[in-house]
Amino acid sequence: MMHVNTYEFVENIPSAEALANLRKLVGWREIDERSMAKGLANSLYAVFVKVEEEVIGTARVVGDSSTCFYIQDVIVKPGCQGLGIGTTMMHKVMDFIGENACTGATIGLMSAKGKEGFYEKFGFRRRPSESFGHGMFQLWIPKKEAAGGEWSRNE
Ligand SMILES: CC(C)(COP(=O)(O)OP(=O)(O)OC[C@H]1O[C@@H](n2cnc3c(N)ncnc32)[C@H](O)[C@@H]1OP(=O)(O)O)[C@@H](O)C(=O)NCCC(=O)NCCS
């Protein structure tokens, strides 16, 4: 089994193609490459992991670089999970946030089902809690596309 040191951690945005490929491998909704490239370019911070030329991990941060940050696209390729790669990427993400966040800044993320424990290690708390309501979200579905099919489901 490869050790985490075998992997190259690159602090830069991955290609839209590489991220789209990883999202597909973990069963996430497809986003067209042009939209993905536009979003990636607006990231505040990103890290990806390479083995030879293959990208096998990503994590990135968007936000205002001071008072609010949102962590997105934390993915490790199936088969490479459980080796500490996700943890190393999250440490880099949290280092970036630590260098830029003001006291009282909000740091958000949306945990995939069953992954809450992974994020708790980095200080994230589940909602709802005693003082906070549910986190909320919606998938943006333009009306013209909402007439059926996968994208019309908001779950
Ligand atoms: C979640 C994910 C990014 C974790 O990355 P990873 O490289 O597999 O995780 P690591 O090997 O760094 O594991 C880190 C630690 O978290 C633990 N962990 C991993 N998944 C966990 C879970 N669901 N609940 C609790 N702990 C978890 C591991 O046991 C390990 O603990 P240890 O350090 O005490 O041994 C990865 O499994 C993944 O990409 N999953 C599919 C996509 C996904 O769900 N992403 C999260 C989106 S919000």
The ligand as an SDF file (V2000), in Angstrom:
LIG
                    3D

 48 50  0  0  0  0  0  0  0  0999 V2000
  -14.2570   11.9350    3.3360 C   0  0  0  0  0  0  0  0  0  0  0  0
  -12.9170   11.7640    2.6530 C   0  0  0  0  0  0  0  0  0  0  0  0
  -12.5320   13.0480    1.9630 C   0  0  0  0  0  0  0  0  0  0  0  0
  -11.8670   11.3980    3.7060 C   0  0  0  0  0  0  0  0  0  0  0  0
  -10.6060   11.3180    3.0980 O   0  0  0  0  0  0  0  0  0  0  0  0
   -9.6520   10.0990    3.4100 P   0  0  0  0  0  0  0  0  0  0  0  0
   -8.3540   10.3570    2.7440 O   0  0  0  0  0  0  0  0  0  0  0  0
  -10.3320    8.8390    3.0770 O   0  0  0  0  0  0  0  0  0  0  0  0
   -9.5350   10.2200    4.9940 O   0  0  0  0  0  0  0  0  0  0  0  0
   -8.2870    9.9380    5.8810 P   0  0  0  0  0  0  0  0  0  0  0  0
   -7.5960    8.6990    5.4360 O   0  0  0  0  0  0  0  0  0  0  0  0
   -7.4680   11.1620    5.9640 O   0  0  0  0  0  0  0  0  0  0  0  0
   -8.9980    9.6540    7.2410 O   0  0  0  0  0  0  0  0  0  0  0  0
   -8.8950   10.5860    8.2310 C   0  0  0  0  0  0  0  0  0  0  0  0
   -9.4470   10.1000    9.4880 C   0  0  0  0  0  0  0  0  0  0  0  0
  -10.8510   10.2910    9.4530 O   0  0  0  0  0  0  0  0  0  0  0  0
  -11.4630    9.0800    9.6940 C   0  0  0  0  0  0  0  0  0  0  0  0
  -12.6420    9.0460    8.8920 N   0  0  0  0  0  0  0  0  0  0  0  0
  -12.7540    8.9230    7.5570 C   0  0  0  0  0  0  0  0  0  0  0  0
  -14.0420    8.9240    7.2060 N   0  0  0  0  0  0  0  0  0  0  0  0
  -14.7370    9.0730    8.3830 C   0  0  0  0  0  0  0  0  0  0  0  0
  -16.0770    9.1040    8.7190 C   0  0  0  0  0  0  0  0  0  0  0  0
  -17.0020    9.0030    7.7810 N   0  0  0  0  0  0  0  0  0  0  0  0
  -16.4390    9.2640   10.0090 N   0  0  0  0  0  0  0  0  0  0  0  0
  -15.4850    9.3340   10.9730 C   0  0  0  0  0  0  0  0  0  0  0  0
  -14.2060    9.2890   10.7320 N   0  0  0  0  0  0  0  0  0  0  0  0
  -13.8270    9.1490    9.4470 C   0  0  0  0  0  0  0  0  0  0  0  0
  -10.4750    7.9940    9.3400 C   0  0  0  0  0  0  0  0  0  0  0  0
  -10.7660    6.8170   10.0750 O   0  0  0  0  0  0  0  0  0  0  0  0
   -9.1990    8.6340    9.8030 C   0  0  0  0  0  0  0  0  0  0  0  0
   -9.0800    8.5590   11.2180 O   0  0  0  0  0  0  0  0  0  0  0  0
   -7.6530    8.4160   11.9190 P   0  0  0  0  0  0  0  0  0  0  0  0
   -6.8370    9.5630   11.4220 O   0  0  0  0  0  0  0  0  0  0  0  0
   -7.9860    8.5040   13.3650 O   0  0  0  0  0  0  0  0  0  0  0  0
   -7.1570    7.1020   11.4450 O   0  0  0  0  0  0  0  0  0  0  0  0
  -12.9460   10.5970    1.6140 C   0  0  0  0  0  0  0  0  0  0  0  0
  -13.3110    9.4120    2.2520 O   0  0  0  0  0  0  0  0  0  0  0  0
  -13.8610   10.8540    0.4290 C   0  0  0  0  0  0  0  0  0  0  0  0
  -13.4690   11.4820   -0.5440 O   0  0  0  0  0  0  0  0  0  0  0  0
  -15.0870   10.3490    0.4370 N   0  0  0  0  0  0  0  0  0  0  0  0
  -16.0140   10.4850   -0.6950 C   0  0  0  0  0  0  0  0  0  0  0  0
  -16.3790   11.9080   -0.9830 C   0  0  0  0  0  0  0  0  0  0  0  0
  -16.9320   12.5810    0.2150 C   0  0  0  0  0  0  0  0  0  0  0  0
  -17.8620   12.0960    0.8310 O   0  0  0  0  0  0  0  0  0  0  0  0
  -16.3590   13.7270    0.5570 N   0  0  0  0  0  0  0  0  0  0  0  0
  -16.7960   14.5190    1.6690 C   0  0  0  0  0  0  0  0  0  0  0  0
  -17.7270   15.5190    1.1410 C   0  0  0  0  0  0  0  0  0  0  0  0
  -18.4000   16.5760    2.3120 S   0  0  0  0  0  0  0  0  0  0  0  0
  1  2  1  0
  2  3  1  0
  2  4  1  0
  2 36  1  0
  4  5  1  0
  5  6  1  0
  6  7  2  0
  6  8  1  0
  6  9  1  0
  9 10  1  0
 10 11  2  0
 10 12  1  0
 10 13  1  0
 13 14  1  0
 14 15  1  0
 15 16  1  0
 15 30  1  0
 16 17  1  0
 17 18  1  0
 17 28  1  0
 18 19  1  0
 18 27  1  0
 19 20  2  0
 20 21  1  0
 21 22  1  0
 21 27  2  0
 22 23  1  0
 22 24  2  0
 24 25  1  0
 25 26  2  0
 26 27  1  0
 28 29  1  0
 28 30  1  0
 30 31  1  0
 31 32  1  0
 32 33  2  0
 32 34  1  0
 32 35  1  0
 36 37  1  0
 36 38  1  0
 38 39  2  0
 38 40  1  0
 40 41  1  0
 41 42  1  0
 42 43  1  0
 43 44  2  0
 43 45  1  0
 45 46  1  0
 46 47  1  0
 47 48  1  0
M  END
$$$$
